């Protein structure tokens, strides 16, 4: 299997000093868009350069000011950002530098061995002298105690996201540009903890998502739907998912409240839809049965869909 190598962004490191990448910054001081994405990748490479941010410094707070100043000046040579943005850059580097040190410890360091017995990293980005000093620190009793506390605290976190390298702020921006909607904290949690196959990342996350969806559906049912008094029978519609994104098109075939379809009474919540076209084949159904779990499984057949997530064709 071909393994993915480290991100190097050589094109940015090799840019002429007379050229700069413009970075858009949102209202809360976070980098967004293509320039923001390039900046974050670039900072990830900086955090791993031994001549910029040495790994033998015990903490970010102890990192010499001259090192931070040098990195900031280097960033300004590549990116067009305001002076006040230094604070955000330093916080991001702090996180990425600590993550880099953790990766090296996890991959090469054995806490049961003495310093002179440790494996030498094969990564060309690691300065060997810095590594020797770093493992001296990591074998100290006080450091081991502190490390164990951090491990226990980290083990308590269960809700890992699957958004990859894309930041949450970019996900919000993308959603706004695509659908004109703004994700709240609950929607963002759901969007970043559900995998491409429609399943949550783990059982703990699934429990939280289920509670969130129940609350959301309760809120929707308590507020009168704009369709409640309008007959939609025979109308062309688009089916939307929990993020209000159109995932399929079809026609309303039934809306009688007493009708029972797929084991559920329609009531005021559901409509019967004949699905004609798929926009997102792998989008999960709200109500599933044994052989049908995704949109691609129901094209050409009838299903039920939550009324509040059915939009008239001309309205989308």
C-alpha positions as CSV (number, residue, x, y, z in Angstrom):
1,X,0.0,0.0,0.0
2,X,1.3,3.5,-0.9
3,X,1.6,5.6,2.2
4,X,0.8,9.3,2.3
5,X,4.0,11.4,2.9
6,X,4.2,14.5,5.0
7,X,2.7,17.8,3.8
8,X,5.5,20.0,2.7
9,X,3.9,22.9,0.8
10,X,7.2,23.5,-1.0
11,X,5.5,25.9,-3.4
12,X,4.8,28.3,-0.5
13,X,8.2,27.9,1.1
14,X,9.9,28.6,-2.3
15,X,7.7,31.6,-3.1
16,X,9.4,34.9,-4.1
17,X,9.6,37.5,-1.3
18,X,7.7,39.9,-3.5
19,X,4.6,37.7,-3.6
20,X,2.0,37.2,-0.8
21,X,-1.0,34.9,-0.3
22,X,-4.0,36.9,0.7
23,X,-5.8,35.5,3.8
24,X,-9.5,36.3,4.5
25,X,-10.4,36.6,8.2
26,X,-13.9,36.2,9.5
27,X,-15.6,38.3,12.2
28,X,-14.2,36.3,15.1
29,X,-10.6,36.5,13.8
30,X,-10.2,33.1,12.2
31,X,-8.6,32.5,8.7
32,X,-11.1,31.3,6.1
33,X,-11.2,30.3,2.4
34,X,-8.4,29.1,0.2
35,X,-5.8,31.5,1.7
36,X,-6.7,30.4,5.2
37,X,-6.4,26.8,4.3
38,X,-3.0,27.3,2.8
39,X,-1.9,29.3,5.9
40,X,-2.9,26.4,8.2
41,X,-1.1,23.9,6.1
42,X,1.9,26.1,6.0
43,X,2.0,26.5,9.8
44,X,1.8,22.7,10.1
45,X,5.1,22.4,8.3
46,X,6.7,25.3,10.3
47,X,5.8,23.5,13.6
48,X,7.9,20.5,12.3
49,X,11.0,22.4,11.3
50,X,13.7,21.9,13.9
51,X,15.5,25.2,13.0
52,X,12.3,27.1,13.6
53,X,10.7,25.4,16.6
54,X,13.0,23.0,18.4
55,X,11.5,19.9,20.0
56,X,13.8,20.0,23.0
57,X,12.0,23.0,24.5
58,X,9.8,21.5,27.3
59,X,6.7,23.7,26.8
60,X,5.4,26.3,24.3
61,X,5.6,29.0,27.1
62,X,9.3,28.2,27.4
63,X,9.9,28.7,23.6
64,X,12.4,31.5,23.3
65,X,10.8,34.8,22.0
66,X,13.4,35.0,19.3
67,X,12.1,31.7,17.8
68,X,8.5,33.0,17.8
69,X,9.6,36.4,16.3
70,X,11.5,34.6,13.6
71,X,8.5,32.4,12.7
72,X,6.2,35.4,12.6
73,X,8.5,37.3,10.3
74,X,8.7,34.2,8.1
75,X,4.9,34.0,7.9
76,X,4.7,37.7,6.9
77,X,7.0,37.0,4.0
78,X,4.5,34.5,2.6
79,X,1.1,35.7,3.7
80,X,-0.8,39.0,3.7
81,X,-2.2,39.2,7.2
82,X,-2.6,42.1,9.7
83,X,-0.3,42.5,12.7
84,X,-3.0,41.6,15.2
85,X,-3.2,38.2,13.6
86,X,0.0,37.2,15.3
87,X,-1.9,36.0,18.4
88,X,-3.9,33.5,16.3
89,X,-0.8,32.3,14.5
90,X,1.0,31.6,17.8
91,X,-1.9,29.7,19.3
92,X,-2.2,27.5,16.1
93,X,1.6,26.9,16.2
94,X,1.4,26.0,19.8
95,X,-1.2,23.3,19.1
96,X,0.6,22.0,16.0
97,X,4.0,21.9,17.7
98,X,2.7,20.0,20.7
99,X,1.0,17.6,18.3
100,X,4.2,17.0,16.4
101,X,6.1,16.2,19.6
102,X,3.3,13.8,20.7
103,X,3.6,12.1,17.3
104,X,7.4,11.6,17.7
105,X,7.0,10.3,21.2
106,X,4.3,7.9,20.2
107,X,6.3,6.6,17.2
108,X,9.8,6.5,18.6
109,X,9.9,6.9,22.3
110,X,9.7,3.9,24.7
111,X,9.2,5.1,28.4
112,X,10.4,1.8,29.7
113,X,13.9,2.3,28.2
114,X,16.8,4.4,29.3
115,X,17.8,7.5,27.2
116,X,20.8,5.6,25.7
117,X,18.5,2.7,24.7
118,X,15.9,4.8,22.7
119,X,15.4,4.4,19.0
120,X,16.7,7.2,16.8
121,X,14.0,8.8,14.6
122,X,14.4,8.2,10.9
123,X,12.4,11.3,10.0
124,X,14.7,13.9,8.3
125,X,12.9,16.7,10.0
126,X,14.1,15.7,13.4
127,X,17.4,17.2,14.7
128,X,19.2,14.4,16.5
129,X,20.8,16.6,19.2
130,X,17.3,18.1,20.0
131,X,15.9,14.5,20.1
132,X,18.6,13.4,22.7
133,X,17.7,16.4,24.9
134,X,14.0,15.8,24.5
135,X,14.2,12.2,25.6
136,X,16.2,13.3,28.7
137,X,13.2,15.4,29.7
138,X,10.6,12.6,28.9
139,X,12.4,10.1,31.1
140,X,12.2,12.4,34.2
141,X,9.8,11.2,36.9
142,X,7.9,14.5,37.2
143,X,7.4,14.6,33.5
144,X,6.1,11.0,33.4
145,X,3.5,11.9,36.2
146,X,2.3,14.9,34.2
147,X,2.1,12.8,31.0
148,X,-0.1,10.2,32.8
149,X,-2.5,12.9,34.0
150,X,-2.8,14.2,30.4
151,X,-3.4,10.7,29.1
152,X,-6.2,10.1,31.6
153,X,-7.8,13.4,30.7
154,X,-7.6,12.8,27.0
155,X,-9.1,9.3,27.4
156,X,-12.3,10.9,28.8
157,X,-13.0,12.6,25.5
158,X,-15.2,10.4,23.3
159,X,-16.7,12.6,20.5
160,X,-14.0,12.6,17.9
161,X,-14.8,14.3,14.6
162,X,-14.2,13.0,11.1
163,X,-13.8,16.3,9.3
164,X,-10.2,15.6,8.3
165,X,-8.0,18.7,7.7
166,X,-10.9,21.0,7.0
167,X,-11.5,23.4,9.9
168,X,-14.9,23.9,11.4
169,X,-15.0,27.5,10.4
170,X,-14.4,26.4,6.7
171,X,-17.2,23.9,7.0
172,X,-19.6,26.6,8.2
173,X,-18.5,28.9,5.4
174,X,-18.9,26.2,2.8
175,X,-22.4,25.4,4.1
176,X,-23.4,29.1,3.9
177,X,-22.0,29.4,0.3
178,X,-23.7,26.2,-0.9
179,X,-27.1,26.3,0.8
180,X,-27.3,29.8,2.3
181,X,-27.7,28.4,5.8
182,X,-25.7,28.9,9.0
183,X,-24.9,25.8,11.0
184,X,-25.5,26.1,14.8
185,X,-23.3,24.2,17.2
186,X,-25.7,21.2,17.2
187,X,-25.7,21.0,13.4
188,X,-22.0,21.4,13.2
189,X,-21.5,18.5,15.7
190,X,-23.8,16.3,13.6
191,X,-22.1,17.2,10.3
192,X,-18.6,16.6,11.6
193,X,-19.3,13.3,13.5
194,X,-21.1,11.4,10.8
195,X,-19.0,9.4,8.3
196,X,-19.6,9.3,4.5
197,X,-21.6,6.1,5.0
198,X,-24.1,7.9,7.1
199,X,-23.0,6.3,10.4
200,X,-21.7,8.1,13.5
201,X,-18.0,7.8,14.4
202,X,-18.8,5.7,17.5
203,X,-21.6,4.7,19.9
204,X,-21.1,7.6,22.3
205,X,-21.4,10.0,19.4
206,X,-24.5,8.2,18.1
207,X,-26.2,8.6,21.5
208,X,-25.6,12.4,21.4
209,X,-26.7,12.7,17.8
210,X,-29.9,10.8,18.6
211,X,-30.7,13.1,21.5
212,X,-29.9,16.2,19.3
213,X,-32.2,15.0,16.5
214,X,-35.0,14.2,19.0
215,X,-34.8,17.7,20.4
216,X,-34.7,19.3,16.9
217,X,-37.7,17.3,15.7
218,X,-39.6,18.2,18.9
219,X,-38.9,21.9,18.2
220,X,-40.0,21.5,14.6
221,X,-43.2,19.7,15.4
222,X,-44.1,22.3,18.1
223,X,-43.8,25.1,15.6
224,X,-46.5,25.0,12.9
225,X,-45.1,23.9,9.6
226,X,-45.6,26.3,6.7
227,X,-47.1,23.4,4.8
228,X,-49.6,22.3,7.5
229,X,-52.6,24.0,5.9
230,X,-51.5,23.5,2.3
231,X,-52.2,20.4,0.3
232,X,-49.0,19.1,-1.3
233,X,-50.6,16.1,-3.0
234,X,-49.3,15.6,-6.5
235,X,-46.7,18.4,-6.1
236,X,-43.1,18.0,-7.2
237,X,-40.8,18.3,-4.1
238,X,-37.2,18.0,-3.0
239,X,-36.3,15.9,0.0
240,X,-33.8,17.5,2.4
241,X,-31.6,16.0,5.1
242,X,-31.0,17.3,8.6
243,X,-28.8,20.0,7.2
244,X,-31.6,21.2,4.9
245,X,-29.6,20.1,1.8
246,X,-31.6,18.6,-1.1
247,X,-30.7,15.0,-1.5
248,X,-33.5,13.7,-3.7
249,X,-36.5,14.8,-5.9
250,X,-40.0,13.3,-6.1
251,X,-43.7,13.7,-6.0
252,X,-46.1,13.7,-2.9
253,X,-48.3,10.6,-3.3
254,X,-50.2,10.7,0.0
255,X,-50.7,13.0,3.0
256,X,-53.7,11.5,4.9
257,X,-52.9,11.6,8.6
258,X,-54.5,8.2,9.2
259,X,-52.5,6.4,6.5
260,X,-49.9,3.9,7.7
261,X,-46.7,3.5,5.5
262,X,-43.4,1.7,6.4
263,X,-44.9,0.9,9.8
264,X,-45.6,4.5,10.7
265,X,-48.8,6.6,10.8
266,X,-48.4,9.7,8.7
267,X,-50.1,12.1,11.2
268,X,-48.8,15.6,10.9
269,X,-45.2,14.6,10.7
270,X,-44.8,12.5,7.5
271,X,-45.6,12.6,3.8
272,X,-45.5,9.7,1.3
273,X,-43.1,10.4,-1.5
274,X,-42.4,8.7,-4.8
275,X,-38.7,9.2,-5.2
276,X,-37.8,10.0,-8.8
277,X,-34.2,11.3,-8.8
278,X,-31.3,11.1,-6.4
279,X,-29.0,14.1,-5.7
280,X,-27.0,12.3,-2.9
281,X,-27.2,8.6,-3.4
282,X,-25.5,7.7,-0.1
283,X,-27.6,10.0,2.1
284,X,-29.4,8.0,4.9
285,X,-33.2,7.7,5.1
286,X,-35.1,9.1,8.0
287,X,-37.1,5.9,8.2
288,X,-35.4,2.7,7.1
289,X,-36.5,-0.8,6.6
290,X,-34.6,-4.1,6.1
291,X,-33.5,-3.6,2.5
292,X,-33.6,0.2,2.2
293,X,-31.2,2.4,4.1
294,X,-30.0,5.1,1.7
295,X,-31.5,7.3,-1.0
296,X,-30.1,5.1,-3.8
297,X,-32.1,2.2,-2.4
298,X,-35.5,3.9,-2.9
299,X,-35.4,5.6,-6.3
300,X,-38.5,4.5,-8.2
301,X,-40.4,3.5,-5.0
302,X,-42.5,5.1,-2.3
303,X,-41.1,6.1,1.1
304,X,-42.2,8.4,3.9
305,X,-40.3,11.6,4.7
306,X,-40.6,14.2,7.5
307,X,-42.9,17.0,6.3
308,X,-40.6,19.7,7.7
309,X,-37.8,18.4,5.4
310,X,-39.9,18.4,2.3
311,X,-39.6,21.5,0.1
312,X,-41.7,22.4,-2.9
313,X,-39.7,22.2,-6.1
314,X,-40.1,25.9,-6.9
315,X,-38.9,27.0,-3.4
316,X,-35.4,25.4,-3.6
